[in-house]
Amino acid sequence: MKRLTYLTVKNSQMKKRLLSLLISFNSIFSLNSYANWDVKIEEDPFEGKTIYVSSLSESKKGVMGFDDKNQLIIVNGDSYICSNYVTSYKNTEVSFKLNDEIFTQEFAISDNNKTLIYNEGFIGNGLHISKSDFTKKISKGRFGNRGIDLKKFINLLKETKTTYVRTSDSCGTVTNLEFDMRGFNEAISKLYG
């Protein structure tokens, strides 16, 4: 449980960094800046260098980001994400539509219930991906569970023009986000070269 606490606290910090990045990014560029993926590099005396790649959704209510800690972070704009509590983590289901394929992956929820976090290390703790022939191609297994293989997922995103994300929580809140993938290849190469 200590590891989860560290990761969720870290991700709360990441959310603040992502939001500040997006606010400063939007103030510099035009209203069409949502189509751009941004790279931010931070130097911290304790944690060292950290790289973030993120984009604002077309509705400007959500953020999808990746970091060099091998995490996928989604901020869906909901003020409170209700948890399913099926596993040892607070979690909820996130659906993705990439081209014609739709699949779901359970994400952990941050301590403040505003950020969705996926890390491959969570696979063994019960955060599952939906089962299909398609998900077998982009997932990896651990302790009998399967979850997104981030490198395979990123390679798939590189070939996608638009990524749709739907979050559904146990309070019945459904949020749809759309991300324009233009600029993703160049930005993500700074993280996963």
Buried (B, 14 or more C-beta within 10 A) or exposed (E): EEEBEEBBEBBBBBBEBBBEBBEEBBEEEEEEBBBBBBBBEEEEEEEEEBBBBBBBBBEEBBBBBBBBBBBBBBBBBBEEBBBBEBBEBBBBBBBBBBEEBBBBBBBBBBBBBBBBBBBBBBBEBBBBBBEEEBBEEBBBEEEEBBBBBBEEBBEBBEEBEEBBBBBBBBEEBEBBBBBBBBBBEEBBEBBBE
